[in-house]
């Protein structure tokens, strides 16, 4: 089916958003980054396009939502292990993220998340098994 994913997120201050995600250890693809947009590399064939709000408006007739006030969705990324989840959330906190909840441990799945500088919710999870493998 699909070969790549590009999640498009409007941001108020593109340079500040780039600095934030670089503090988490992410890189940007310079081929698709300029003064209006930055291509955040999340993994192999996984990208988030951070679009300056004025540029993001050129792609839609609808008004842009304020992710700090409304939830319309969130980005969920898998991590190789629990420690990676905790490390990324700690880095996000240090870089200025809001941490809206405590980590959740379901046995087979561990997750924790943050809201970036624009309020976009990022959830990080580590799956260590299958829900059917656990008992209450």
N, CA, C and O atoms as a Tinker XYZ file with bonds, in Angstrom:
   544  protein
     1  N      0.816000   -1.183000    0.000000    73     2
     2  CA     0.000000    0.000000    0.000000    64     1     3
     3  C      0.866000    1.256000    0.000000    63     2     4     5
     4  O      1.477000    1.598000   -1.013000    81     3
     5  N      0.915000    1.933000    1.133000    73     3     6
     6  CA     1.629000    3.209000    1.209000    64     5     7
     7  C      3.103000    2.983000    1.532000    63     6     8     9
     8  O      3.455000    2.024000    2.219000    81     7
     9  N      3.947000    3.856000    1.040000    73     7    10
    10  CA     5.384000    3.697000    1.229000    64     9    11
    11  C      5.961000    4.667000    2.244000    63    10    12    13
    12  O      7.015000    4.406000    2.825000    81    11
    13  N      5.288000    5.773000    2.461000    73    11    14
    14  CA     5.763000    6.779000    3.407000    64    13    15
    15  C      4.565000    7.428000    4.078000    63    14    16    17
    16  O      3.439000    7.338000    3.589000    81    15
    17  N      4.821000    8.082000    5.205000    73    15    18
    18  CA     3.783000    8.886000    5.838000    64    17    19
    19  C      4.361000   10.253000    6.165000    63    18    20    21
    20  O      5.474000   10.375000    6.676000    81    19
    21  N      3.584000   11.266000    5.859000    73    19    22
    22  CA     3.911000   12.656000    6.182000    64    21    23
    23  C      2.734000   13.223000    6.973000    63    22    24    25
    24  O      1.652000   13.423000    6.421000    81    23
    25  N      2.940000   13.476000    8.244000    73    23    26
    26  CA     1.933000   14.115000    9.079000    64    25    27
    27  C      2.224000   15.614000    9.034000    63    26    28    29
    28  O      3.332000   16.038000    9.361000    81    27
    29  N      1.251000   16.409000    8.637000    73    27    30
    30  CA     1.432000   17.858000    8.520000    64    29    31
    31  C      0.890000   18.547000    9.761000    63    30    32    33
    32  O     -0.275000   18.371000   10.117000    81    31
    33  N      1.742000   19.337000   10.421000    73    31    34
    34  CA     1.359000   20.020000   11.650000    64    33    35
    35  C      1.676000   21.507000   11.547000    63    34    36    37
    36  O      2.821000   21.874000   11.284000    81    35
    37  N      0.680000   22.369000   11.751000    73    35    38
    38  CA     0.962000   23.803000   11.751000    64    37    39
    39  C      1.690000   24.207000   13.031000    63    38    40    41
    40  O      1.388000   23.703000   14.113000    81    39
    41  N      2.646000   25.114000   12.897000    73    39    42
    42  CA     3.399000   25.610000   14.056000    64    41    43
    43  C      3.467000   27.132000   14.002000    63    42    44    45
    44  O      3.487000   27.728000   12.925000    81    43
    45  N      3.503000   27.743000   15.166000    73    43    46
    46  CA     3.560000   29.214000   15.241000    64    45    47
    47  C      4.959000   29.741000   14.977000    63    46    48    49
    48  O      5.126000   30.743000   14.281000    81    47
    49  N      5.963000   29.074000   15.527000    73    47    50
    50  CA     7.348000   29.546000   15.441000    64    49    51
    51  C      8.208000   28.389000   14.930000    63    50    52    53
    52  O      8.645000   27.543000   15.710000    81    51
    53  N      8.443000   28.357000   13.635000    73    51    54
    54  CA     9.159000   27.237000   13.021000    64    53    55
    55  C     10.557000   27.040000   13.601000    63    54    56    57
    56  O     10.893000   25.908000   13.950000    81    55
    57  N     11.391000   28.072000   13.725000    73    55    58
    58  CA    12.722000   27.853000   14.310000    64    57    59
    59  C     12.661000   27.294000   15.739000    63    58    60    61
    60  O     13.472000   26.440000   16.098000    81    59
    61  N     11.716000   27.762000   16.552000    73    59    62
    62  CA    11.583000   27.246000   17.918000    64    61    63
    63  C     11.173000   25.778000   17.896000    63    62    64    65
    64  O     11.664000   24.989000   18.703000    81    63
    65  N     10.279000   25.402000   16.985000    73    63    66
    66  CA     9.861000   24.002000   16.865000    64    65    67
    67  C     11.023000   23.120000   16.421000    63    66    68    69
    68  O     11.178000   22.002000   16.911000    81    67
    69  N     11.834000   23.617000   15.499000    73    67    70
    70  CA    13.006000   22.857000   15.063000    64    69    71
    71  C     13.970000   22.648000   16.227000    63    70    72    73
    72  O     14.472000   21.542000   16.423000    81    71
    73  N     14.227000   23.685000   16.990000    73    71    74
    74  CA    15.115000   23.577000   18.147000    64    73    75
    75  C     14.558000   22.579000   19.154000    63    74    76    77
    76  O     15.309000   21.780000   19.714000    81    75
    77  N     13.243000   22.617000   19.389000    73    75    78
    78  CA    12.590000   21.695000   20.315000    64    77    79
    79  C     12.835000   20.248000   19.905000    63    78    80    81
    80  O     13.285000   19.444000   20.722000    81    79
    81  N     12.548000   19.903000   18.653000    73    79    82
    82  CA    12.679000   18.514000   18.217000    64    81    83
    83  C     14.140000   18.080000   18.096000    63    82    84    85
    84  O     14.449000   16.905000   18.293000    81    83
    85  N     15.028000   18.998000   17.782000    73    83    86
    86  CA    16.456000   18.666000   17.785000    64    85    87
    87  C     16.917000   18.333000   19.198000    63    86    88    89
    88  O     17.783000   17.476000   19.374000    81    87
    89  N     16.355000   18.997000   20.210000    73    87    90
    90  CA    16.695000   18.704000   21.604000    64    89    91
    91  C     16.254000   17.303000   22.009000    63    90    92    93
    92  O     16.794000   16.733000   22.957000    81    91
    93  N     15.278000   16.745000   21.299000    73    91    94
    94  CA    14.833000   15.379000   21.558000    64    93    95
    95  C     15.682000   14.357000   20.812000    63    94    96    97
    96  O     15.531000   13.152000   21.018000    81    95
    97  N     16.575000   14.834000   19.945000    73    95    98
    98  CA    17.452000   13.942000   19.199000    64    97    99
    99  C     17.030000   13.691000   17.765000    63    98   100   101
   100  O     17.650000   12.884000   17.072000    81    99
   101  N     15.982000   14.370000   17.306000    73    99   102
   102  CA    15.519000   14.190000   15.931000    64   101   103
   103  C     16.297000   15.086000   14.975000    63   102   104   105
   104  O     16.909000   16.076000   15.376000    81   103
   105  N     16.254000   14.711000   13.696000    73   103   106
   106  CA    16.922000   15.485000   12.647000    64   105   107
   107  C     15.885000   15.946000   11.636000    63   106   108   109
   108  O     14.766000   15.435000   11.579000    81   107
   109  N     16.288000   16.920000   10.848000    73   107   110
   110  CA    15.439000   17.442000    9.776000    64   109   111
   111  C     16.092000   17.157000    8.439000    63   110   112   113
   112  O     17.312000   17.243000    8.299000    81   111
   113  N     15.268000   16.814000    7.453000    73   111   114
   114  CA    15.750000   16.569000    6.102000    64   113   115
   115  C     15.907000   17.920000    5.411000    63   114   116   117
   116  O     14.910000   18.579000    5.116000    81   115
   117  N     17.151000   18.345000    5.148000    73   115   118
   118  CA    17.368000   19.670000    4.558000    64   117   119
   119  C     16.777000   19.810000    3.156000    63   118   120   121
   120  O     16.490000   20.922000    2.715000    81   119
   121  N     16.594000   18.693000    2.456000    73   119   122
   122  CA    16.031000   18.739000    1.105000    64   121   123
   123  C     14.593000   19.266000    1.113000    63   122   124   125
   124  O     14.148000   19.870000    0.137000    81   123
   125  N     13.869000   19.039000    2.210000    73   123   126
   126  CA    12.467000   19.451000    2.304000    64   125   127
   127  C     12.244000   20.438000    3.450000    63   126   128   129
   128  O     11.165000   20.480000    4.041000    81   127
   129  N     13.254000   21.217000    3.752000    73   127   130
   130  CA    13.177000   22.203000    4.829000    64   129   131
   131  C     13.569000   23.571000    4.282000    63   130   132   133
   132  O     14.580000   23.719000    3.596000    81   131
   133  N     12.742000   24.568000    4.604000    73   131   134
   134  CA    13.048000   25.949000    4.218000    64   133   135
   135  C     12.451000   26.881000    5.263000    63   134   136   137
   136  O     12.144000   26.443000    6.371000    81   135
   137  N     12.281000   28.151000    4.935000    73   135   138
   138  CA    11.774000   29.111000    5.913000    64   137   139
   139  C     10.280000   28.943000    6.197000    63   138   140   141
   140  O      9.770000   29.536000    7.147000    81   139
   141  N      9.564000   28.141000    5.387000    73   139   142
   142  CA     8.124000   27.940000    5.584000    64   141   143
   143  C      7.766000   26.589000    6.170000    63   142   144   145
   144  O      6.691000   26.425000    6.748000    81   143
   145  N      8.669000   25.608000    6.022000    73   143   146
   146  CA     8.365000   24.248000    6.462000    64   145   147
   147  C      9.651000   23.513000    6.813000    63   146   148   149
   148  O     10.726000   23.826000    6.300000    81   147
   149  N      9.519000   22.530000    7.696000    73   147   150
   150  CA    10.664000   21.702000    8.075000    64   149   151
   151  C     10.219000   20.248000    8.111000    63   150   152   153
   152  O      9.190000   19.914000    8.700000    81   151
   153  N     11.006000   19.388000    7.474000    73   151   154
   154  CA    10.687000   17.964000    7.384000    64   153   155
   155  C     11.382000   17.219000    8.520000    63   154   156   157
   156  O     12.582000   16.949000    8.458000    81   155
   157  N     10.615000   16.892000    9.552000    73   155   158
   158  CA    11.106000   16.186000   10.731000    64   157   159
   159  C     11.176000   14.695000   10.427000    63   158   160   161
   160  O     10.168000   14.086000   10.069000    81   159
   161  N     12.363000   14.105000   10.568000    73   159   162
   162  CA    12.541000   12.673000   10.321000    64   161   163
   163  C     12.252000   11.908000   11.603000    63   162   164   165
   164  O     12.989000   12.020000   12.583000    81   163
   165  N     11.167000   11.124000   11.592000    73   163   166
   166  CA    10.753000   10.364000   12.767000    64   165   167
   167  C     11.251000    8.928000   12.730000    63   166   168   169
   168  O     11.321000    8.274000   13.771000    81   167
   169  N     11.592000    8.436000   11.576000    73   167   170
   170  CA    12.045000    7.069000   11.387000    64   169   171
   171  C     12.115000    6.798000    9.899000    63   170   172   173
   172  O     11.911000    7.697000    9.082000    81   171
   173  N     12.401000    5.569000    9.556000    73   171   174
   174  CA    12.486000    5.223000    8.143000    64   173   175
   175  C     11.121000    5.417000    7.485000    63   174   176   177
   176  O     10.152000    4.739000    7.829000    81   175
   177  N     11.058000    6.339000    6.548000    73   175   178
   178  CA     9.838000    6.656000    5.803000    64   177   179
   179  C      8.723000    7.251000    6.662000    63   178   180   181
   180  O      7.555000    7.209000    6.273000    81   179
   181  N      9.071000    7.803000    7.824000    73   179   182
   182  CA     8.108000    8.437000    8.725000    64   181   183
   183  C      8.525000    9.883000    8.939000    63   182   184   185
   184  O      9.629000   10.154000    9.413000    81   183
   185  N      7.639000   10.812000    8.588000    73   183   186
   186  CA     7.990000   12.227000    8.646000    64   185   187
   187  C      6.839000   13.053000    9.210000    63   186   188   189
   188  O      5.669000   12.696000    9.070000    81   187
   189  N      7.191000   14.147000    9.840000    73   187   190
   190  CA     6.214000   15.174000   10.193000    64   189   191
   191  C      6.668000   16.452000    9.506000    63   190   192   193
   192  O      7.811000   16.882000    9.661000    81   191
   193  N      5.776000   17.042000    8.759000    73   191   194
   194  CA     6.060000   18.324000    8.127000    64   193   195
   195  C      5.564000   19.409000    9.071000    63   194   196   197
   196  O      4.360000   19.561000    9.278000    81   195
   197  N      6.494000   20.157000    9.639000    73   195   198
   198  CA     6.143000   21.281000   10.497000    64   197   199
   199  C      5.977000   22.493000    9.591000    63   198   200   201
   200  O      6.941000   22.966000    8.991000    81   199
   201  N      4.755000   22.989000    9.497000    73   199   202
   202  CA     4.420000   24.062000    8.561000    64   201   203
   203  C      4.108000   25.344000    9.324000    63   202   204   205
   204  O      3.265000   25.352000   10.221000    81   203
   205  N      4.784000   26.415000    8.965000    73   203   206
   206  CA     4.421000   27.709000    9.533000    64   205   207
   207  C      2.929000   27.916000    9.308000    63   206   208   209
   208  O      2.414000   27.569000    8.245000    81   207
   209  N      2.229000   28.476000   10.289000    73   207   210
   210  CA     0.770000   28.590000   10.197000    64   209   211
   211  C      0.297000   29.263000    8.915000    63   210   212   213
   212  O     -0.669000   28.804000    8.305000    81   211
   213  N      0.953000   30.335000    8.494000    73   211   214
   214  CA     0.517000   31.012000    7.269000    64   213   215
   215  C      0.658000   30.096000    6.056000    63   214   216   217
   216  O     -0.168000   30.147000    5.144000    81   215
   217  N      1.685000   29.268000    6.035000    73   215   218
   218  CA     1.883000   28.321000    4.937000    64   217   219
   219  C      0.868000   27.182000    5.039000    63   218   220   221
   220  O      0.324000   26.748000    4.024000    81   219
   221  N      0.610000   26.696000    6.244000    73   219   222
   222  CA    -0.361000   25.612000    6.441000    64   221   223
   223  C     -1.744000   26.019000    5.943000    63   222   224   225
   224  O     -2.472000   25.197000    5.387000    81   223
   225  N     -2.106000   27.277000    6.140000    73   223   226
   226  CA    -3.422000   27.759000    5.691000    64   225   227
   227  C     -3.591000   27.656000    4.174000    63   226   228   229
   228  O     -4.717000   27.588000    3.681000    81   227
   229  N     -2.493000   27.644000    3.439000    73   227   230
   230  CA    -2.591000   27.569000    1.977000    64   229   231
   231  C     -3.015000   26.183000    1.488000    63   230   232   233
   232  O     -3.309000   26.014000    0.305000    81   231
   233  N     -3.052000   25.190000    2.380000    73   231   234
   234  CA    -3.417000   23.829000    2.002000    64   233   235
   235  C     -4.864000   23.478000    2.335000    63   234   236   237
   236  O     -5.333000   22.401000    1.968000    81   235
   237  N     -5.575000   24.366000    3.022000    73   235   238
   238  CA    -6.928000   24.026000    3.447000    64   237   239
   239  C     -7.821000   25.259000    3.451000    63   238   240   241
   240  O     -7.364000   26.375000    3.698000    81   239
   241  N     -9.099000   25.037000    3.173000    73   239   242
   242  CA   -10.075000   26.120000    3.256000    64   241   243
   243  C    -10.627000   26.245000    4.677000    63   242   244   245
   244  O    -11.251000   27.251000    5.015000    81   243
   245  N    -10.399000   25.229000    5.506000    73   243   246
   246  CA   -10.886000   25.245000    6.888000    64   245   247
   247  C     -9.948000   26.068000    7.764000    63   246   248   249
   248  O     -8.760000   26.187000    7.463000    81   247
   249  N    -10.475000   26.634000    8.845000    73   247   250
   250  CA    -9.580000   27.328000    9.775000    64   249   251
   251  C     -8.683000   26.319000   10.489000    63   250   252   253
   252  O     -9.073000   25.172000   10.709000    81   251
   253  N     -7.490000   26.757000   10.843000    73   251   254
   254  CA    -6.591000   25.896000   11.600000    64   253   255
   255  C     -7.060000   25.842000   13.047000    63   254   256   257
   256  O     -7.465000   26.856000   13.615000    81   255
   257  N     -7.004000   24.661000   13.635000    73   255   258
   258  CA    -7.353000   24.515000   15.038000    64   257   259
   259  C     -6.182000   24.886000   15.933000    63   258   260   261
   260  O     -5.026000   24.855000   15.509000    81   259
   261  N     -6.490000   25.230000   17.156000    73   259   262
   262  CA    -5.464000   25.519000   18.150000    64   261   263
   263  C     -5.264000   24.260000   18.977000    63   262   264   265
   264  O     -6.103000   23.927000   19.814000    81   263
   265  N     -4.169000   23.563000   18.752000    73   263   266
   266  CA    -3.911000   22.292000   19.430000    64   265   267
   267  C     -3.738000   22.465000   20.934000    63   266   268   269
   268  O     -3.801000   21.486000   21.676000    81   267
   269  N     -3.521000   23.690000   21.392000    73   267   270
   270  CA    -3.421000   23.915000   22.835000    64   269   271
   271  C     -4.793000   23.945000   23.489000    63   270   272   273
   272  O     -4.901000   23.782000   24.704000    81   271
   273  N     -5.840000   24.152000   22.702000    73   271   274
   274  CA    -7.193000   24.250000   23.248000    64   273   275
   275  C     -8.082000   23.075000   22.858000    63   274   276   277
   276  O     -9.025000   22.751000   23.580000    81   275
   277  N     -7.796000   22.432000   21.726000    73   275   278
   278  CA    -8.634000   21.358000   21.193000    64   277   279
   279  C     -7.793000   20.137000   20.861000    63   278   280   281
   280  O     -6.631000   20.258000   20.473000    81   279
   281  N     -8.387000   18.964000   21.016000    73   279   282
   282  CA    -7.730000   17.746000   20.563000    64   281   283
   283  C     -8.484000   17.236000   19.351000    63   282   284   285
   284  O     -9.671000   16.919000   19.436000    81   283
   285  N     -7.798000   17.157000   18.231000    73   283   286
   286  CA    -8.414000   16.603000   17.026000    64   285   287
   287  C     -7.716000   15.319000   16.608000    63   286   288   289
   288  O     -8.167000   14.632000   15.691000    81   287
   289  N     -6.638000   15.001000   17.264000    73   287   290
   290  CA    -5.875000   13.795000   16.988000    64   289   291
   291  C     -4.527000   13.906000   17.664000    63   290   292   293
   292  O     -4.210000   14.939000   18.254000    81   291
   293  N     -3.731000   12.855000   17.586000    73   291   294
   294  CA    -2.381000   12.901000   18.121000    64   293   295
   295  C     -1.508000   11.937000   17.361000    63   294   296   297
   296  O     -1.991000   11.022000   16.694000    81   295
   297  N     -0.222000   12.156000   17.471000    73   295   298
   298  CA     0.763000   11.322000   16.793000    64   297   299
   299  C      1.255000   10.293000   17.798000    63   298   300   301
   300  O      1.660000   10.649000   18.905000    81   299
   301  N      1.221000    9.029000   17.424000    73   299   302
   302  CA     1.688000    7.952000   18.294000    64   301   303
   303  C      2.867000    7.268000   17.607000    63   302   304   305
   304  O      2.759000    6.815000   16.467000    81   303
   305  N      3.991000    7.201000   18.315000    73   303   306
   306  CA     5.205000    6.593000   17.778000    64   305   307
   307  C      5.629000    5.424000   18.649000    63   306   308   309
   308  O      5.595000    5.515000   19.876000    81   307
   309  N      6.029000    4.330000   18.022000    73   307   310
   310  CA     6.522000    3.188000   18.786000    64   309   311
   311  C      7.997000    3.385000   19.108000    63   310   312   313
   312  O      8.740000    4.005000   18.347000    81   311
   313  N      8.397000    2.849000   20.238000    73   311   314
   314  CA     9.787000    2.924000   20.686000    64   313   315
   315  C     10.319000    1.511000   20.890000    63   314   316   317
   316  O      9.552000    0.579000   21.135000    81   315
   317  N     11.636000    1.359000   20.786000    73   315   318
   318  CA    12.267000    0.044000   20.886000    64   317   319
   319  C     12.181000   -0.535000   22.293000    63   318   320   321
   320  O     12.153000   -1.754000   22.459000    81   319
   321  N     12.139000    0.329000   23.308000    73   319   322
   322  CA    12.079000   -0.138000   24.696000    64   321   323
   323  C     11.513000    0.961000   25.587000    63   322   324   325
   324  O     11.426000    2.121000   25.184000    81   323
   325  N     11.132000    0.581000   26.800000    73   323   326
   326  CA    10.532000    1.528000   27.751000    64   325   327
   327  C     11.443000    2.713000   28.030000    63   326   328   329
   328  O     10.990000    3.853000   28.135000    81   327
   329  N     12.730000    2.428000   28.147000    73   327   330
   330  CA    13.680000    3.490000   28.466000    64   329   331
   331  C     13.677000    4.577000   27.393000    63   330   332   333
   332  O     13.861000    5.755000   27.701000    81   331
   333  N     13.470000    4.188000   26.143000    73   331   334
   334  CA    13.411000    5.174000   25.063000    64   333   335
   335  C     12.192000    6.080000   25.246000    63   334   336   337
   336  O     12.273000    7.287000   25.017000    81   335
   337  N     11.076000    5.504000   25.655000    73   335   338
   338  CA     9.877000    6.296000   25.944000    64   337   339
   339  C     10.202000    7.339000   27.008000    63   338   340   341
   340  O      9.952000    8.529000   26.821000    81   339
   341  N     10.764000    6.876000   28.128000    73   339   342
   342  CA    11.058000    7.775000   29.248000    64   341   343
   343  C     12.097000    8.831000   28.881000    63   342   344   345
   344  O     11.979000    9.987000   29.287000    81   343
   345  N     13.110000    8.438000   28.115000    73   343   346
   346  CA    14.157000    9.380000   27.712000    64   345   347
   347  C     13.589000   10.488000   26.837000    63   346   348   349
   348  O     13.896000   11.663000   27.044000    81   347
   349  N     12.763000   10.122000   25.861000    73   347   350
   350  CA    12.186000   11.129000   24.966000    64   349   351
   351  C     11.246000   12.077000   25.708000    63   350   352   353
   352  O     11.239000   13.279000   25.439000    81   351
   353  N     10.458000   11.549000   26.633000    73   351   354
   354  CA     9.564000   12.416000   27.403000    64   353   355
   355  C     10.380000   13.351000   28.292000    63   354   356   357
   356  O     10.042000   14.527000   28.426000    81   355
   357  N     11.446000   12.842000   28.897000    73   355   358
   358  CA    12.308000   13.691000   29.733000    64   357   359
   359  C     12.957000   14.794000   28.898000    63   358   360   361
   360  O     13.023000   15.945000   29.331000    81   359
   361  N     13.430000   14.449000   27.719000    73   359   362
   362  CA    14.020000   15.462000   26.836000    64   361   363
   363  C     12.978000   16.499000   26.425000    63   362   364   365
   364  O     13.262000   17.696000   26.376000    81   363
   365  N     11.771000   16.023000   26.131000    73   363   366
   366  CA    10.695000   16.938000   25.742000    64   365   367
   367  C     10.385000   17.905000   26.884000    63   366   368   369
   368  O     10.221000   19.104000   26.659000    81   367
   369  N     10.304000   17.383000   28.105000    73   367   370
   370  CA    10.034000   18.244000   29.269000    64   369   371
   371  C     11.113000   19.314000   29.393000    63   370   372   373
   372  O     10.806000   20.490000   29.591000    81   371
   373  N     12.367000   18.911000   29.279000    73   371   374
   374  CA    13.484000   19.849000   29.386000    64   373   375
   375  C     13.426000   20.909000   28.289000    63   374   376   377
   376  O     13.803000   22.059000   28.511000    81   375
   377  N     12.951000   20.518000   27.103000    73   375   378
   378  CA    12.882000   21.438000   25.963000    64   377   379
   379  C     11.643000   22.330000   25.990000    63   378   380   381
   380  O     11.470000   23.171000   25.108000    81   379
   381  N     10.775000   22.155000   26.997000    73   379   382
   382  CA     9.625000   23.040000   27.137000    64   381   383
   383  C      8.272000   22.415000   26.894000    63   382   384   385
   384  O      7.269000   23.127000   26.843000    81   383
   385  N      8.213000   21.097000   26.740000    73   383   386
   386  CA     6.932000   20.430000   26.502000    64   385   387
   387  C      6.084000   20.408000   27.769000    63   386   388   389
   388  O      6.594000   20.498000   28.885000    81   387
   389  N      4.793000   20.286000   27.564000    73   387   390
   390  CA     3.855000   20.045000   28.664000    64   389   391
   391  C      3.627000   18.545000   28.727000    63   390   392   393
   392  O      3.415000   17.902000   27.699000    81   391
   393  N      3.669000   17.988000   29.923000    73   391   394
   394  CA     3.432000   16.555000   30.115000    64   393   395
   395  C      2.032000   16.427000   30.718000    63   394   396   397
   396  O      1.854000   16.689000   31.907000    81   395
   397  N      1.029000   16.026000   29.916000    73   395   398
   398  CA    -0.353000   16.081000   30.383000    64   397   399
   399  C     -0.786000   14.938000   31.300000    63   398   400   401
   400  O     -1.820000   15.040000   31.960000    81   399
   401  N     -0.016000   13.861000   31.351000    73   399   402
   402  CA    -0.442000   12.703000   32.146000    64   401   403
   403  C      0.775000   11.906000   32.601000    63   402   404   405
   404  O      1.886000   12.088000   32.104000    81   403
   405  N      0.532000   11.029000   33.549000    73   403   406
   406  CA     1.571000   10.116000   34.026000    64   405   407
   407  C      1.734000    8.977000   33.017000    63   406   408   409
   408  O      0.836000    8.740000   32.209000    81   407
   409  N      2.870000    8.269000   33.055000    73   407   410
   410  CA     3.037000    7.109000   32.172000    64   409   411
   411  C      1.964000    6.057000   32.458000    63   410   412   413
   412  O      1.479000    5.933000   33.583000    81   411
   413  N      1.613000    5.319000   31.438000    73   411   414
   414  CA     0.626000    4.244000   31.563000    64   413   415
   415  C      1.314000    2.914000   31.290000    63   414   416   417
   416  O      1.981000    2.754000   30.268000    81   415
   417  N      1.151000    1.966000   32.197000    73   415   418
   418  CA     1.758000    0.643000   32.041000    64   417   419
   419  C      0.653000   -0.399000   32.047000    63   418   420   421
   420  O      0.011000   -0.632000   33.071000    81   419
   421  N      0.436000   -1.023000   30.899000    73   419   422
   422  CA    -0.594000   -2.042000   30.758000    64   421   423
   423  C      0.000000   -3.448000   30.729000    63   422   424   425
   424  O     -0.693000   -4.402000   30.375000    81   423
   425  N      1.255000   -3.587000   31.092000    73   423   426
   426  CA     1.923000   -4.878000   31.040000    64   425   427
   427  C      2.481000   -5.147000   29.651000    63   426   428   429
   428  O      3.697000   -5.180000   29.462000    81   427
   429  N      1.604000   -5.337000   28.686000    73   427   430
   430  CA     2.028000   -5.602000   27.309000    64   429   431
   431  C      2.418000   -4.316000   26.574000    63   430   432   433
   432  O      3.086000   -4.359000   25.541000    81   431
   433  N      1.983000   -3.153000   27.132000    73   431   434
   434  CA     2.252000   -1.882000   26.476000    64   433   435
   435  C      2.546000   -0.818000   27.536000    63   434   436   437
   436  O      1.858000   -0.713000   28.551000    81   435
   437  N      3.588000   -0.037000   27.266000    73   435   438
   438  CA     3.965000    1.063000   28.146000    64   437   439
   439  C      3.938000    2.334000   27.321000    63   438   440   441
   440  O      4.472000    2.360000   26.213000    81   439
   441  N      3.330000    3.381000   27.836000    73   439   442
   442  CA     3.249000    4.614000   27.070000    64   441   443
   443  C      3.320000    5.856000   27.931000    63   442   444   445
   444  O      2.966000    5.845000   29.110000    81   443
   445  N      3.780000    6.916000   27.318000    73   443   446
   446  CA     3.838000    8.226000   27.958000    64   445   447
   447  C      3.878000    9.250000   26.831000    63   446   448   449
   448  O      4.299000    8.928000   25.720000    81   447
   449  N      3.455000   10.454000   27.097000    73   447   450
   450  CA     3.403000   11.425000   26.021000    64   449   451
   451  C      3.700000   12.834000   26.472000    63   450   452   453
   452  O      3.940000   13.102000   27.649000    81   451
   453  N      3.676000   13.733000   25.498000    73   451   454
   454  CA     3.922000   15.145000   25.754000    64   453   455
   455  C      3.182000   15.976000   24.718000    63   454   456   457
   456  O      2.779000   15.483000   23.665000    81   455
   457  N      3.017000   17.243000   25.047000    73   455   458
   458  CA     2.490000   18.211000   24.096000    64   457   459
   459  C      3.631000   19.135000   23.708000    63   458   460   461
   460  O      4.288000   19.714000   24.573000    81   459
   461  N      3.868000   19.275000   22.412000    73   459   462
   462  CA     4.974000   20.112000   21.940000    64   461   463
   463  C      4.658000   21.595000   22.145000    63   462   464   465
   464  O      3.646000   21.935000   22.757000    81   463
   465  N      5.501000   22.455000   21.646000    73   463   466
   466  CA     5.358000   23.893000   21.872000    64   465   467
   467  C      4.054000   24.463000   21.332000    63   466   468   469
   468  O      3.592000   25.502000   21.804000    81   467
   469  N      3.453000   23.794000   20.345000    73   467   470
   470  CA     2.191000   24.245000   19.760000    64   469   471
   471  C      0.992000   23.475000   20.291000    63   470   472   473
   472  O     -0.130000   23.688000   19.833000    81   471
   473  N      1.214000   22.581000   21.251000    73   471   474
   474  CA     0.126000   21.823000   21.845000    64   473   475
   475  C     -0.205000   20.519000   21.153000    63   474   476   477
   476  O     -1.134000   19.825000   21.567000    81   475
   477  N      0.539000   20.161000   20.097000    73   475   478
   478  CA     0.301000   18.879000   19.428000    64   477   479
   479  C      0.702000   17.753000   20.378000    63   478   480   481
   480  O      1.776000   17.777000   20.977000    81   479
   481  N     -0.184000   16.771000   20.500000    73   479   482
   482  CA     0.044000   15.653000   21.422000    64   481   483
   483  C      0.843000   14.558000   20.710000    63   482   484   485
   484  O      0.468000   14.095000   19.633000    81   483
   485  N      1.942000   14.160000   21.332000    73   483   486
   486  CA     2.793000   13.081000   20.843000    64   485   487
   487  C      2.776000   11.982000   21.894000    63   486   488   489
   488  O      3.144000   12.223000   23.043000    81   487
   489  N      2.361000   10.794000   21.521000    73   487   490
   490  CA     2.325000    9.657000   22.435000    64   489   491
   491  C      3.415000    8.680000   22.017000    63   490   492   493
   492  O      3.545000    8.351000   20.838000    81   491
   493  N      4.190000    8.222000   22.983000    73   491   494
   494  CA     5.280000    7.280000   22.735000    64   493   495
   495  C      4.929000    5.976000   23.432000    63   494   496   497
   496  O      4.576000    5.972000   24.611000    81   495
   497  N      5.027000    4.865000   22.701000    73   495   498
   498  CA     4.667000    3.578000   23.298000    64   497   499
   499  C      5.737000    2.533000   23.019000    63   498   500   501
   500  O      6.456000    2.592000   22.021000    81   499
   501  N      5.816000    1.580000   23.933000    73   499   502
   502  CA     6.629000    0.387000   23.720000    64   501   503
   503  C      5.706000   -0.807000   23.919000    63   502   504   505
   504  O      5.086000   -0.961000   24.971000    81   503
   505  N      5.626000   -1.645000   22.899000    73   503   506
   506  CA     4.810000   -2.863000   22.968000    64   505   507
   507  C      5.733000   -4.036000   23.254000    63   506   508   509
   508  O      6.660000   -4.301000   22.489000    81   507
   509  N      5.485000   -4.738000   24.354000    73   507   510
   510  CA     6.351000   -5.860000   24.713000    64   509   511
   511  C      5.663000   -7.199000   24.555000    63   510   512   513
   512  O      6.269000   -8.239000   24.813000    81   511
   513  N      4.444000   -7.193000   24.149000    73   511   514
   514  CA     3.715000   -8.442000   23.988000    64   513   515
   515  C      2.366000   -8.175000   23.368000    63   514   516   517
   516  O      2.153000   -7.134000   22.747000    81   515
   517  N      1.475000   -9.094000   23.532000    73   515   518
   518  CA     0.130000   -9.006000   22.985000    64   517   519
   519  C     -0.846000   -8.936000   24.147000    63   518   520   521
   520  O     -0.631000   -9.602000   25.160000    81   519
   521  N     -1.918000   -8.147000   24.036000    73   519   522
   522  CA    -2.858000   -8.031000   25.149000    64   521   523
   523  C     -3.391000   -9.376000   25.630000    63   522   524   525
   524  O     -3.654000   -9.542000   26.821000    81   523
   525  N     -3.552000  -10.328000   24.732000    73   523   526
   526  CA    -4.065000  -11.637000   25.122000    64   525   527
   527  C     -3.074000  -12.403000   25.990000    63   526   528   529
   528  O     -3.452000  -13.364000   26.660000    81   527
   529  N     -1.808000  -11.987000   25.985000    73   527   530
   530  CA    -0.787000  -12.662000   26.780000    64   529   531
   531  C     -0.815000  -12.243000   28.246000    63   530   532   533
   532  O     -0.106000  -12.832000   29.061000    81   531
   533  N     -1.614000  -11.244000   28.598000    73   531   534
   534  CA    -1.639000  -10.739000   29.970000    64   533   535
   535  C     -2.894000  -11.202000   30.679000    63   534   536   537
   536  O     -3.902000  -11.524000   30.050000    81   535
   537  N     -2.816000  -11.228000   31.981000    73   535   538
   538  CA    -3.985000  -11.576000   32.786000    64   537   539
   539  C     -4.256000  -10.444000   33.756000    63   538   540   541
   540  O     -3.355000   -9.676000   34.094000    81   539
   541  N     -5.490000  -10.343000   34.200000    73   539   542
   542  CA    -5.863000   -9.289000   35.165000    64   541   543
   543  C     -5.492000   -9.679000   36.569000    63   542   544
   544  O     -5.731000   -8.916000   37.505000    81   543
